Amino acid sequence: MLKAYRYRIYPNKEQEEFFIKTFGACRFVWNKMLEEKLGYLNRKEKIPRITPAKYKKEYPFLKDVDSLALANIQLQNEKAFRDYFKNSKCFKLPKFKKKKNKQSYTTNNVNNSMKIDFENELVFLPKIKSGIKTVFHRTFIGKIKSATITKTKTEKYFVSILVEIEQQSNLQQPQDKICGIDLGLKNFAIITNEKGQITKIDSPKYLHRAEKRLKRQQRQLSKKQKGSKNKERQRVRLAKLHEYIINARNDFLHKLSSTIIRENQTIVVENLNVKGLSQTNLSKNILDNSLRKFLTYLNYKAQWHNRTIIVADRFYQSSKTCSVCGSINHKLTLKDRIWICEKCGTYHDRDINASVNLMLYGIKQVGMEQPEFTPVDYALTAERDLSRSTSYHRMKQEAYTSIGGR
C-alpha cells in the first residue's frame, strides 16, 4: 500500500536556490512541450512523443537540475493530453504554467538516491549534497518511492514522501457497528448508529467567519503600488489568512473522519452531486464545508483500516421516507425542515430522519438484523429543543391540520 507523509522542511540558501531553479526548469519544460504539442494539434497532425532531452542542447541550464523531475513533467504532460482526448467534457486542454501558480516538482528514488535520517532530522534528495533540515512529527517504515517538494504562497517549503508500506491497521475492529451520515448545511453532518444514538455536528464555517478579515486584507492589497515591497508584504499577509482557513478546515475534516472510522465498521453516506450543488445559491456554504473532500477522507481511511463504505444511490429518498413505516412524503420540499407522516403520525426532523434511513439502508445491504430502537424518541428530543419557537408551533399546527387533525 502506498502512503504519503508530508513534512515541513527548512532549506538553507544554497538548497533554496536549487529548488527555485528546479521549479523554473520544470515550468519551462512544461510550457515548451505544451506549446509544441498545441501546434501539432492546431495543424491536425499526430502529436509525437517529446522528451526533456530535446531541449537540453539549446538550453544548457536544464542540465543543472534533477533530470527525474523533468522526466516526471513529461509524464504529467502526456497524462493531461490522454485525459483530454479520453473525456473532453471532464478534462480540458492543459494550460501554460505561471510563476505565480503553485511551485513544486516530483523526483523518484532511483538507486537509493533518497534517504531519511530521523535521528538527525534530515532528508537527502537527488542533486542535493547536504541533508535538508526537516521537522518529523511522525516516522514510518517502508520503501521510499518518490518525493514532492512544494513551495507555498507564504514562502514555506514542504516535502511529501510517498512510501510503500504493508497494509496494517492499529485500530480495534468494532463488532457489527454501522452508522448513517446525512450531510447538510446548517449541520455539517448528523450521524445515527444502530443503537439509536444521534450526533449533530455543527458546520464550522471557517470561510464565513474570516470573510470580513479577507475583504479588509484584499482591499489593502488592491491599494498597494504594483511591484512595490509593500504589495509583496500584503500579498503574504493575505496568503497566510487563506492558509489558516485551509488548515483549520482540513484539521476539522481529518479529526471528524478519523473519529467516524475509529468507532464504526460500516459507514453509509449519500452520493452527493457536489458539482451541481456548487452551482446554486448555496454554493458558498457547500464549498466552505468541503463535503467532497470529507467523503474522500472517509474513503481512503476506510481502505487503510479495513472499514466498509456504502454509498446510497443519488436518487434514494432518505429525507422523504418515513423511517418508521416506510411511506414516502412526495410533498416534502427543501423548506420543510420538520414534517409529520400522514400514515403513522410520526413527527420527523428532516435531517435526523435522513440519517436514520441511511443507517437502515446500510443494514439491509450488509444483512444485519433490524435494530430494536424507534427513532420517534430521538425526534421528540429535537421537538423539545424547538418548543419555544412560535414558527415551530405554527408549522406543527399546519402539519396536523393537513392530515385531518390527528
C-alpha positions in Angstrom: 0.0 0.0 0.0 1.2 3.5 -0.9 1.0 6.2 1.8 2.3 9.8 1.7 4.0 11.6 4.6 4.2 15.4 4.5 6.8 17.3 6.5 7.9 20.9 6.8 11.5 21.5 5.6 13.9 24.4 6.2 16.4 24.6 3.3 19.5 26.8 3.5 20.2 29.4 0.9 22.0 27.1 -1.4 19.3 24.4 -1.2 16.6 27.1 -1.7 18.3 28.4 -4.8 18.4 24.8 -6.2 14.7 24.4 -5.5 13.9 27.7 -7.3 16.0 26.7 -10.3 14.2 23.3 -10.4 10.8 24.9 -10.2 11.6 27.2 -13.0 13.1 24.5 -15.2 10.1 22.3 -14.7 7.8 25.1 -15.6 9.9 26.0 -18.6 9.9 22.4 -19.9 6.1 22.1 -19.4 5.4 25.3 -21.3 7.8 24.3 -24.2 6.2 20.8 -24.5 2.7 22.3 -24.4 3.4 24.9 -27.0 4.9 22.4 -29.4 2.0 19.9 -28.9 -0.7 22.5 -29.3 1.0 23.4 -32.6 0.6 19.9 -33.8 -3.0 19.8 -32.5 -3.9 23.0 -34.4 -2.5 21.7 -37.6 -4.4 18.4 -37.0 -1.2 16.4 -37.1 -0.2 13.4 -34.9 1.4 14.6 -31.7 4.8 13.0 -31.3 6.4 12.0 -28.1 8.6 14.8 -26.8 11.3 14.3 -24.1 13.1 16.9 -22.0 16.5 15.8 -23.5 15.4 17.6 -26.7 15.8 21.0 -25.1 19.0 20.4 -23.1 21.3 21.2 -26.0 19.6 24.6 -26.7 19.0 25.4 -23.0 22.1 24.2 -21.0 20.6 25.3 -17.7 18.3 22.3 -17.8 21.4 20.1 -17.1 21.9 21.7 -13.6 18.6 20.4 -12.2 17.2 17.0 -11.3 16.6 15.1 -14.5 14.0 12.9 -12.8 12.0 16.0 -12.1 11.9 16.9 -15.8 11.0 13.3 -16.7 8.0 13.5 -14.4 7.0 16.7 -16.1 6.9 14.7 -19.4 4.7 12.0 -17.8 2.3 14.6 -16.3 2.1 16.4 -19.7 1.3 13.2 -21.5 -1.3 12.2 -19.0 -3.0 15.6 -19.3 -3.4 15.1 -23.0 -4.6 11.5 -22.7 -7.3 12.6 -20.2 -8.4 15.3 -22.6 -8.7 13.0 -25.6 -10.4 10.4 -23.5 -13.1 12.6 -22.0 -13.0 16.2 -23.2 -16.2 17.1 -21.1 -14.5 16.4 -17.8 -10.9 17.3 -18.7 -9.9 20.5 -20.5 -6.8 21.1 -22.5 -3.6 21.6 -20.4 -2.8 25.2 -19.7 0.5 27.1 -19.5 2.1 27.4 -16.1 2.8 30.7 -14.5 5.4 31.7 -11.9 2.5 32.8 -9.6 1.0 29.4 -9.6 1.8 26.5 -7.3 5.5 25.7 -7.4 6.5 22.1 -7.0 8.4 19.2 -8.5 8.5 15.4 -8.1 11.6 13.2 -8.1 11.9 9.5 -7.8 14.1 7.2 -5.6 16.5 5.6 -8.0 19.4 3.6 -6.6 18.7 4.8 -3.1 19.2 8.4 -4.1 16.7 9.5 -1.3 17.4 8.8 2.4 15.7 9.8 5.6 17.6 10.3 8.9 15.0 10.5 11.6 17.6 10.9 14.4 19.3 13.9 13.0 16.1 15.2 11.3 17.5 15.3 7.8 16.1 14.5 4.3 18.5 13.6 1.5 17.3 14.2 -2.1 19.0 13.8 -5.5 21.3 16.6 -6.6 21.5 18.0 -3.1 24.8 17.3 -1.4 23.9 18.0 2.2 20.7 17.0 4.1 17.7 19.3 4.4 16.6 20.2 7.9 13.2 18.7 8.5 10.6 18.6 11.3 9.4 15.0 11.7 6.1 14.8 13.6 5.9 11.0 12.8 8.1 8.3 11.5 7.5 5.4 9.0 8.9 2.1 8.0 8.8 1.2 4.3 10.4 1.7 0.9 10.6 5.3 -0.4 9.1 5.6 -3.9 9.2 9.3 -4.6 9.2 12.8 -3.1 7.4 16.0 -4.0 8.9 19.4 -2.9 6.4 22.2 -2.7 6.7 25.9 -2.0 3.6 27.6 -0.8 2.5 31.2 -1.4 3.5 32.0 2.2 7.2 31.1 1.4 7.1 27.8 3.2 8.7 24.6 1.9 7.2 21.1 2.4 8.2 17.6 1.2 5.7 14.9 0.6 7.3 11.4 0.7 5.5 8.5 -1.0 6.2 5.3 0.9 5.3 1.7 0.1 4.3 0.0 3.4 2.5 -3.1 4.5 -1.3 -2.7 4.9 -2.0 -2.9 8.6 -4.4 -1.2 10.9 -3.7 -0.2 14.5 -7.4 0.3 15.2 -9.6 -2.2 17.0 -12.2 -3.8 14.8 -15.7 -2.7 16.1 -18.2 -5.5 16.3 -21.1 -5.0 13.8 -21.2 -1.3 14.2 -22.9 0.8 11.5 -23.8 4.4 11.1 -25.7 6.6 8.6 -24.3 10.1 7.8 -26.6 12.8 6.4 -24.5 15.8 5.2 -26.1 19.2 5.2 -25.5 23.0 5.6 -26.9 24.1 8.9 -25.5 21.0 10.5 -22.3 19.7 8.8 -23.4 16.1 9.5 -26.0 14.1 11.5 -24.7 10.7 12.4 -27.0 7.8 13.6 -25.8 4.4 14.7 -27.6 1.1 15.2 -28.0 1.9 18.9 -30.2 4.9 18.2 -27.5 7.4 19.2 -27.8 10.6 17.2 -24.9 13.1 17.0 -25.2 16.5 15.4 -22.0 18.1 14.0 -22.3 21.9 13.5 -20.8 23.4 10.4 -17.5 25.1 11.3 -17.9 27.9 8.6 -14.3 28.9 8.6 -14.6 30.9 5.4 -17.7 32.7 6.7 -16.1 33.6 9.9 -13.0 35.0 8.2 -14.8 36.8 5.4 -14.6 40.3 6.9 -10.8 39.9 7.5 -10.4 38.6 4.0 -12.2 41.6 2.5 -10.1 44.0 4.5 -6.9 42.4 3.5 -7.9 42.3 -0.2 -8.8 46.0 -0.1 -5.4 46.8 1.3 -3.7 44.7 -1.3 -5.5 46.5 -4.1 -4.3 49.9 -2.9 -0.6 49.0 -2.9 1.6 50.1 -5.7 2.3 47.3 -8.2 5.8 45.9 -7.9 6.5 47.5 -4.5 7.7 45.7 -1.4 4.6 46.8 0.5 2.4 45.0 -2.0 4.5 41.8 -1.6 4.2 42.0 2.2 0.5 42.5 1.9 0.2 39.6 -0.5 1.9 37.3 2.0 -0.4 38.5 4.8 -3.4 37.6 2.6 -1.9 34.3 1.7 -1.3 33.4 5.4 -5.0 34.1 6.1 -6.1 31.9 3.3 -3.6 29.2 4.5 -5.1 29.4 8.0 -8.6 28.8 6.7 -7.5 25.8 4.6 -5.5 24.3 7.5 -8.3 24.8 10.0 -10.8 23.2 7.6 -8.6 20.2 6.9 -7.9 19.7 10.6 -11.7 19.6 11.3 -12.3 17.2 8.4 -9.4 14.9 9.4 -10.4 14.7 13.0 -14.1 14.0 12.2 -13.4 11.4 9.6 -10.9 9.6 11.8 -13.4 9.5 14.7 -16.1 8.0 12.5 -13.7 5.4 11.1 -12.5 4.5 14.6 -16.0 4.0 16.0 -17.8 2.2 13.1 -17.2 -0.8 10.9 -19.7 0.2 8.2 -20.4 3.8 7.2 -23.4 4.8 4.9 -23.3 8.1 3.1 -25.1 9.7 0.2 -23.9 10.1 -3.3 -24.0 13.9 -3.3 -23.9 15.9 -6.5 -21.5 18.4 -5.1 -20.7 19.9 -8.6 -24.4 20.6 -9.1 -24.9 22.0 -5.6 -21.9 24.3 -6.1 -23.7 26.0 -9.0 -26.8 27.0 -6.9 -27.3 29.9 -4.5 -25.9 27.7 -1.7 -22.5 27.4 -3.5 -20.5 29.4 -0.9 -21.7 27.2 2.0 -21.3 24.0 0.0 -17.7 24.8 -0.9 -16.9 26.2 2.6 -17.9 22.8 4.1 -15.8 20.8 1.6 -18.2 17.9 1.5 -16.4 16.2 -1.4 -13.1 16.3 0.5 -14.7 14.9 3.6 -16.0 11.9 1.6 -12.6 11.5 0.1 -11.0 11.3 3.5 -13.6 8.8 4.6 -12.9 6.6 1.6 -9.1 6.3 1.8 -9.1 6.0 5.7 -11.7 3.2 5.3 -9.3 1.4 3.0 -6.4 1.8 5.4 -8.3 0.3 8.4 -10.5 -2.3 6.6 -13.8 -0.4 7.0 -16.7 -0.6 4.6 -18.2 2.5 2.9 -21.7 2.1 1.5 -22.8 4.8 -0.9 -26.6 5.2 -1.2 -28.0 6.0 -4.7 -28.2 9.7 -5.5 -32.0 9.4 -6.0 -32.6 7.5 -2.8 -35.3 9.5 -0.9 -33.7 9.4 2.5 -35.4 12.7 3.7 -38.9 11.9 2.2 -39.2 8.4 3.5 -40.7 7.8 6.9 -38.1 5.8 9.0 -40.9 4.1 11.0 -43.5 2.9 8.4 -41.6 3.4 5.1 -44.2 5.7 3.4 -42.9 8.4 1.2 -43.9 12.1 1.5 -43.8 13.3 -2.1 -45.0 16.8 -1.0 -41.9 17.5 1.1 -39.8 20.4 -0.1 -36.4 21.8 0.8 -38.0 24.4 3.0 -39.8 21.8 5.2 -37.3 21.1 8.0 -39.9 19.2 10.1 -42.8 17.1 8.9 -45.3 14.5 10.2 -46.0 11.2 8.5 -49.6 11.0 7.2 -49.8 7.3 7.7 -48.3 6.6 11.2 -48.4 10.2 12.5 -44.7 10.1 13.5 -43.0 13.5 13.9 -39.8 13.8 11.9 -36.8 16.2 11.9 -35.8 16.1 8.3 -32.1 15.6 8.8 -32.4 13.1 11.6 -34.9 11.1 9.6 -32.5 11.1 6.6 -29.6 9.8 8.7 -31.8 7.0 10.2 -32.9 6.0 6.8 -29.3 5.8 5.5 -28.4 3.7 8.5 -31.3 1.3 7.8 -30.3 1.2 4.1 -26.8 0.1 5.1 -28.3 -2.6 7.5 -30.2 -4.1 4.6 -27.1 -4.0 2.3 -24.9 -5.9 4.8 -27.7 -8.3 6.0 -27.7 -7.2 9.7 -30.7 -7.6 12.0 -33.1 -4.7 12.3 -32.3 -2.7 15.5 -34.9 -2.6 18.2 -34.9 1.1 18.8 -37.6 3.5 17.5 -36.3 6.9 16.2 -39.5 8.6 17.5 -38.0 9.2 20.9 -35.0 10.9 19.4 -37.1 13.0 17.1 -39.1 14.1 20.2 -35.8 15.4 21.7 -35.4 17.7 18.7 -39.0 18.7 19.1 -38.4 19.8 22.8 -35.5 21.9 21.6 -37.8 23.8 19.3 -40.7 24.0 21.7 -40.2 27.7 22.4 -40.3 28.8 18.8 -43.6 30.3 17.6 -42.8 29.4 14.0 -42.4 25.8 15.1 -45.9 25.8 16.7 -47.4 27.3 13.5 -45.7 24.7 11.3 -46.7 21.8 13.5 -50.3 23.1 13.6 -50.4 23.3 9.8 -49.0 19.8 9.5 -51.6 18.3 11.9 -54.4 20.1 10.0 -53.2 18.8 6.7 -53.6 15.2 7.9 -57.1 15.6 9.3 -56.3 16.8 12.8 -54.5 13.7 14.2 
